[in-house]
Amino acid sequence: MESHSVTDVVAKQNYLIPITKRPELCFIRGEGHYLFDQNDNAYLDWIQGWAVNTLGHSPKLMQQALIRQSSQLINPSPAFYNQPMLNLAEMLCENSRFDQVFFTNSGAEANEGAIKLARKWGQKNKSGAFKIITFQQSFHGRTLATMSATGKEAFAPLFEPKVSGFTKVPYNDLAATEAAIDDQTVAVMLELIQGEAGVIPADAEFVAGLDALCKQHNLLLVVDEVQTGIGRTGSLFAYQQYQAEPHIMTLGKGLGGGVPIAAMVIDKTVSCFDPGDQGGTYNGNPLMCAVSGAVLKEVLAADFLPQVNRVSEYFCQRLSELAEEFGLGAIRGKGLLLAINTGPFSGPKIVELARDAGLLLNAPREDSLRFMPALTLTEKEVDEGIALLAGVLRTLVAK
Ligand SMILES: Cc1ncc(COP(=O)(O)O)c(C=O)c1O
């Protein structure tokens, strides 16, 4: 095996534009639930590419799909059809309430497409209405328009002037949403679980109410399922657990299982792009579509999602035991997008100590830990991770 060392990180990190604080680790390989660093230390990975690696690291079926497709056709250009693109679009539509797909390379780009489609629809059908209601603490991406749509407070002063036309209202507040609707409003866009905000689920009544408001005011309902889609919350799409008929859904992350592909999926009644309105060089390339198709096929297998729900229940049970023992707070989320309030402990401190102990976690807030393991998680890894986490909490208590 090629040798690596942490000095590579030290020596070469300055060649990268610093965009985030990274530990001085360099991951060399991944296998299922585990990542291995430059010294071949193993880490149980509950970040999984940021809720991306649906089937864990480097699963055989993704490797095979990559090899098969790359030896056949990598990119004929987006100006031509290709078979994996057609197959994946069919699979997404046949397994959802939607009819048409536009493929992109990232979740932000899918949301950018949704914003553009809603505005075009408003031009054609609602006298130029263009405003989109989004929610405080939401996250929709890092392009200029999606940062403008995002309700994360830290984004507010950045890169001014932003794209105008986004009205932010408190999440789970139907009255505030209704009050924000005016003649220029064209759509409401939300995450059904606010992931980056710390795993905050939308209330059932709130979503049903939004759906009714959209019908009453002729608005488009857009669900950003970049983080919640493809089985993450225990159903193929999170909207299926709500009483709602969204017009547009965006997907990313788990759709590719680790490779860059995302999508905007729409009800055909709102389809209104003319040729040239939307596109992109890599959109719908057969290599990514073939891999995504293989991942989706696995997620659609009969026992896949029931097992996600079984292991989620077990995970929550083990987390509540931990909460009881160490005085942690509430558990939030659905399926395998879960979070726990860390009570008296600092979330980022736990993350740091857990990493040293061989467990990769994320703290989306000072007071929370988020868990986004591969959907192939079993009770065995849950026990292993909970034992590591308990060890970290014991150390913190002892201090
Ligand atoms: C809900 C949601 N929307 C959009 C995005 C942006 O996706 P990407 O990073 O692929 O652009 C994310 C990423 O975390 C997300 O969680």
The ligand as an SDF file (V2000), in Angstrom:
LIG
                    3D

 16 16  0  0  0  0  0  0  0  0999 V2000
  -31.3280   20.5290    3.1600 C   0  0  0  0  0  0  0  0  0  0  0  0
  -30.1290   20.8270    2.3270 C   0  0  0  0  0  0  0  0  0  0  0  0
  -30.2930   21.4730    1.1570 N   0  0  0  0  0  0  0  0  0  0  0  0
  -29.2510   21.7410    0.3550 C   0  0  0  0  0  0  0  0  0  0  0  0
  -27.9630   21.4000    0.7070 C   0  0  0  0  0  0  0  0  0  0  0  0
  -26.8290   21.7340   -0.2070 C   0  0  0  0  0  0  0  0  0  0  0  0
  -26.3790   20.5920   -0.8500 O   0  0  0  0  0  0  0  0  0  0  0  0
  -24.9320   20.5790   -1.5320 P   0  0  0  0  0  0  0  0  0  0  0  0
  -23.9440   20.7310   -0.4230 O   0  0  0  0  0  0  0  0  0  0  0  0
  -24.8710   19.2590   -2.2300 O   0  0  0  0  0  0  0  0  0  0  0  0
  -24.9050   21.7260   -2.4670 O   0  0  0  0  0  0  0  0  0  0  0  0
  -27.7470   20.7270    1.9130 C   0  0  0  0  0  0  0  0  0  0  0  0
  -26.3820   20.3570    2.3410 C   0  0  0  0  0  0  0  0  0  0  0  0
  -26.0980   20.1420    3.4960 O   0  0  0  0  0  0  0  0  0  0  0  0
  -28.8560   20.4370    2.7480 C   0  0  0  0  0  0  0  0  0  0  0  0
  -28.7030   19.8080    3.9190 O   0  0  0  0  0  0  0  0  0  0  0  0
  1  2  1  0
  2  3  1  0
  2 15  2  0
  3  4  2  0
  4  5  1  0
  5  6  1  0
  5 12  2  0
  6  7  1  0
  7  8  1  0
  8  9  2  0
  8 10  1  0
  8 11  1  0
 12 13  1  0
 12 15  1  0
 13 14  2  0
 15 16  1  0
M  END
$$$$
